[in-house]
């Protein structure tokens, strides 16, 4: 209630109409729920928004919180106040409570806010507690592929007593394209729809595109290592090139591929979460579906 009263005083100190006031208060509660342990679906249903939109808005507010911290320091506030702003910025970046920040900082692909919150609820909120689990035990909570990546990251940072760097994500440039992965098979081609145009892809291209889409839905940055895309060794570059060619003619901007790379062996889709949809019923029927779970 104290936070609400402070917000109310700030609002009434300016000429703000009822609509803006209501929106301001609603968004405050939205961000509060987002950095709690609430489920994605619960938040989406309560506020009538998709998680992709919430995540992007929270990331931008995170930048604002960092700026507030810098302003507070410049105005002579003590470091405790500054640190509160920085912690809040991190929570908004990852969508987790304070107890989930150590896991979020590991930035393990596939370890999103819901899986982090699940681990936190089990009391597994730091490297020491996770290292006590065997791989099968950890896989019960976060799936086997994510557990393997998490274990590898824990091994890499074992010498670090505390993972404390604050690194806000680079938000990918977003195109205006709409992608739907349908998955129905016809004449050994798998269906997708890009900007309402149907396209048939071979199995390897469809699998790679699906993995890129899942990575974008799971993580703020959405990068995936080229070796995880499913192309044969030695044929990765050609496989990605063929996939880009299949999509390019149907893009809003044909000269600007919706698949980008970081020149370090990672790829991602230049799409936001609400520009991607997946027909999971069809996808789970595919022969390679076990390899597509993240």
C-alpha distance (Angstrom), angle and dihedral (degrees) to the residues before:
residue distance angle dihedral
X1 . . .
X2 3.80 . .
X3 3.79 90.5 .
X4 3.79 90.4 48.7
X5 3.82 92.3 51.0
X6 3.80 91.0 50.4
X7 3.80 90.0 50.2
X8 3.79 91.6 47.4
X9 3.80 92.5 51.2
X10 3.79 90.4 50.0
X11 3.80 91.7 50.3
X12 3.80 95.3 48.3
X13 3.80 91.0 48.4
X14 3.80 87.0 71.3
X15 3.78 134.1 50.6
X16 3.80 97.5 -96.0
X17 3.79 124.2 156.4
X18 3.80 124.2 -136.9
X19 3.81 93.8 -98.9
X20 3.80 94.6 55.4
X21 3.80 90.6 42.5
X22 3.81 91.8 52.5
X23 3.79 92.1 45.8
X24 3.79 91.5 49.8
X25 3.80 93.2 50.9
X26 3.82 92.2 43.7
X27 3.81 92.2 52.4
X28 3.79 90.6 48.6
X29 3.80 90.3 57.1
X30 3.81 90.2 43.4
X31 3.80 92.6 56.7
X32 3.80 90.4 43.8
X33 3.81 90.3 55.9
X34 3.82 92.1 43.5
X35 3.82 92.4 59.3
X36 3.79 91.6 45.1
X37 3.78 125.8 79.1
X38 3.80 94.5 -94.3
X39 3.80 118.2 135.3
X40 3.80 120.3 -105.1
X41 3.80 92.7 -119.5
X42 3.79 91.9 49.8
X43 3.81 91.4 53.6
X44 3.81 93.3 44.1
X45 3.81 92.4 50.7
X46 3.78 93.8 45.9
X47 3.81 96.5 50.9
X48 3.81 101.4 26.4
X49 3.82 93.0 -123.7
X50 3.80 133.1 119.7
X51 3.79 117.5 -115.3
X52 3.80 92.3 -118.3
X53 3.80 91.8 61.3
X54 3.80 91.6 44.9
X55 3.80 91.9 49.9
X56 3.80 94.1 50.4
X57 3.80 92.9 46.7
X58 3.82 90.9 48.4
X59 3.80 91.7 50.5
X60 3.80 90.4 54.4
X61 3.80 91.8 47.4
X62 3.81 86.5 50.6
X63 3.80 88.8 61.4
X64 3.80 88.4 50.9
X65 3.80 90.5 52.7
X66 3.80 90.5 52.0
X67 3.80 88.8 52.1
X68 3.79 90.1 50.4
X69 3.79 88.4 54.0
X70 3.80 91.2 52.8
X71 3.79 90.6 47.7
X72 3.80 91.0 49.1
X73 3.81 90.6 52.3
X74 3.81 91.7 48.0
X75 3.82 89.5 50.8
X76 3.80 91.2 54.4
X77 3.79 101.2 -104.2
X78 3.79 115.0 153.2
X79 3.79 122.4 -99.2
X80 3.80 92.8 -104.1
X81 3.80 89.7 66.5
X82 3.80 91.5 45.4
X83 3.81 91.0 49.2
X84 3.80 91.3 52.3
X85 3.80 89.9 57.5
X86 3.80 91.7 47.5
X87 3.81 93.1 49.2
X88 3.79 90.2 48.9
X89 3.80 89.2 50.3
X90 3.80 89.9 54.1
X91 3.78 92.6 47.7
X92 3.80 90.4 52.3
X93 3.79 90.5 47.7
X94 3.80 93.9 54.5
X95 3.82 102.3 24.7
X96 3.80 94.4 -127.6
X97 3.81 137.4 118.6
X98 3.81 120.0 -105.1
X99 3.80 90.1 -93.1
X100 3.82 89.9 61.2
X101 3.80 97.6 51.5
X102 3.80 96.7 92.3
X103 3.81 91.1 56.4
X104 3.80 92.8 42.4
X105 3.81 91.2 53.2
X106 3.80 89.3 60.4
X107 3.83 87.1 69.4
X108 3.81 94.6 -152.4
X109 3.84 112.4 178.9
X110 3.79 109.5 -111.4
X111 3.81 93.9 18.8
X112 3.81 96.7 111.4
X113 3.79 130.3 165.9
X114 3.81 96.1 -80.5
X115 3.79 94.1 51.3
X116 3.80 91.1 45.2
X117 3.80 90.5 50.0
X118 3.80 89.9 49.0
X119 3.80 91.3 53.3
X120 3.80 91.0 46.9
X121 3.81 90.4 52.9
X122 3.80 88.1 55.3
X123 3.80 90.7 52.4
X124 3.83 91.6 -106.5
X125 3.77 99.4 127.2
X126 3.80 104.3 130.8
X127 3.79 141.7 43.1
X128 3.81 94.5 -101.8
X129 3.81 94.9 56.5
X130 3.81 92.7 45.0
X131 3.80 93.6 50.0
X132 3.81 88.4 60.0
X133 3.81 90.1 65.4
X134 3.77 124.8 84.8
X135 3.80 118.1 -128.9
X136 3.85 93.3 -102.7
X137 3.81 90.3 50.0
X138 3.80 92.6 49.9
X139 3.82 90.7 44.9
X140 3.81 89.6 61.8
X141 3.80 88.9 69.9
X142 3.81 106.1 32.7
X143 3.85 107.4 18.8
X144 3.80 124.6 -101.1
X145 3.85 99.1 -86.8
X146 3.81 92.3 50.9
X147 3.81 91.6 44.3
X148 3.81 90.4 54.6
X149 3.81 91.9 49.8
X150 3.79 91.0 45.7
X151 3.80 92.2 50.8
X152 3.80 90.7 48.7
X153 3.81 91.1 51.6
X154 3.81 91.7 47.1
X155 3.79 89.6 52.7
X156 3.80 89.9 50.0
X157 3.81 93.3 53.2
X158 3.80 97.5 36.0
X159 3.78 90.9 113.1
X160 3.78 91.5 55.2
X161 3.80 115.1 90.1
X162 3.78 92.5 -160.0
X163 3.78 133.7 14.6
X164 3.77 98.8 -143.1
X165 3.78 109.8 149.1
X166 3.79 116.1 124.2
X167 3.76 110.4 -144.9
X168 3.77 117.6 166.5
X169 3.80 112.9 -149.6
X170 3.75 125.0 -101.8
X171 3.79 101.8 -117.2
X172 3.79 107.1 -138.2
X173 3.77 119.2 -121.4
X174 3.79 106.5 -99.8
X175 3.79 124.2 -138.2
X176 3.80 125.0 -152.8
X177 3.81 93.6 -114.4
X178 3.80 125.9 122.2
X179 3.81 118.3 -147.1
X180 3.80 127.3 -166.8
X181 3.80 121.1 -178.2
X182 3.79 105.4 -153.6
X183 3.79 101.0 170.9
X184 3.79 99.9 -159.1
X185 3.79 111.9 144.4
X186 3.80 123.5 -133.2
X187 3.79 125.1 164.2
X188 3.81 89.2 -10.5
X189 3.81 90.3 -57.4
X190 3.81 124.6 117.8
X191 3.78 119.1 -139.1
X192 3.77 128.1 -122.3
X193 3.77 130.9 162.7
X194 3.81 121.2 -140.4
X195 3.79 115.7 -174.4
X196 3.83 89.6 -17.2
X197 3.83 92.0 -53.6
X198 3.81 118.1 119.9
X199 3.81 117.5 -128.9
X200 3.81 128.6 -177.3
X201 3.81 116.8 -144.0
X202 3.77 130.9 -172.8
X203 3.80 116.1 -111.1
X204 3.82 96.7 -98.1
X205 3.80 93.5 48.5
X206 3.79 91.8 46.9
X207 3.82 91.4 48.5
X208 3.81 91.4 50.6
X209 3.81 92.9 47.8
X210 3.79 90.9 47.8
X211 3.81 91.3 51.7
X212 3.80 90.0 49.9
X213 3.80 90.2 50.1
X214 3.82 93.1 48.8
X215 3.80 91.4 48.7
X216 3.81 89.9 51.7
X217 3.81 91.4 49.8
X218 3.80 93.6 45.7
X219 3.80 102.1 45.2
X220 3.83 136.2 39.0
X221 3.80 92.5 -127.0
X222 3.80 98.6 31.7
X223 3.82 99.6 -153.1
X224 3.80 119.1 157.8
X225 3.79 128.1 -172.6
X226 3.80 113.9 -109.4
X227 3.81 90.7 -126.6
X228 3.82 90.2 62.0
X229 3.80 94.8 56.9
X230 3.80 94.0 86.4
X231 3.79 100.4 -116.5
X232 3.80 118.6 135.2
X233 3.78 118.5 -96.1
X234 3.77 108.3 -89.4
X235 3.79 92.4 21.1
X236 3.80 100.6 70.7
X237 3.80 97.0 102.0
X238 3.81 92.4 47.2
X239 3.80 91.5 45.9
X240 3.80 93.5 52.8
X241 3.80 90.7 44.6
X242 3.82 91.5 53.1
X243 3.80 91.0 48.2
X244 3.80 91.3 50.8
X245 3.80 90.5 49.2
X246 3.81 90.9 51.8
X247 3.81 91.5 54.4
X248 3.77 102.4 35.1
X249 3.81 100.2 79.9
X250 3.81 91.2 53.9
X251 3.80 97.6 47.3
X252 3.79 123.3 107.2
X253 3.82 87.2 -120.2
X254 3.82 107.3 29.8
X255 3.81 92.6 -169.7
X256 3.81 93.4 57.2
X257 3.81 112.8 64.2
X258 3.80 117.3 -141.7
X259 3.83 87.1 -139.7
X260 3.79 112.7 77.0
X261 3.80 133.9 177.1
X262 3.81 134.9 -152.2
X263 3.83 94.5 -139.2
X264 3.81 87.6 -114.3
X265 3.79 98.7 88.6
X266 3.81 98.6 -84.2
X267 3.80 129.8 115.7
X268 3.81 136.0 -169.1
X269 3.80 142.7 169.6
X270 3.78 118.3 -101.3
X271 3.79 89.9 -137.0
X272 3.78 132.9 105.8
X273 3.80 120.5 -125.3
X274 3.80 93.7 -101.9
X275 3.83 89.8 56.1
X276 3.81 91.4 60.6
X277 3.79 128.9 70.5
X278 3.81 129.3 174.0
X279 3.80 128.1 -161.4
X280 3.80 95.6 -138.2
X281 3.81 94.2 -177.8
X282 3.81 90.3 62.1
X283 3.79 95.6 37.6
X284 3.80 93.3 54.7
X285 3.81 89.0 57.4
X286 3.80 92.8 60.2
X287 3.83 118.0 109.3
X288 3.81 90.8 -124.5
X289 3.81 96.1 45.6
X290 3.85 94.4 113.8
X291 3.81 88.3 61.0
X292 3.80 92.0 51.2
X293 3.81 97.7 62.1
X294 3.77 114.8 109.3
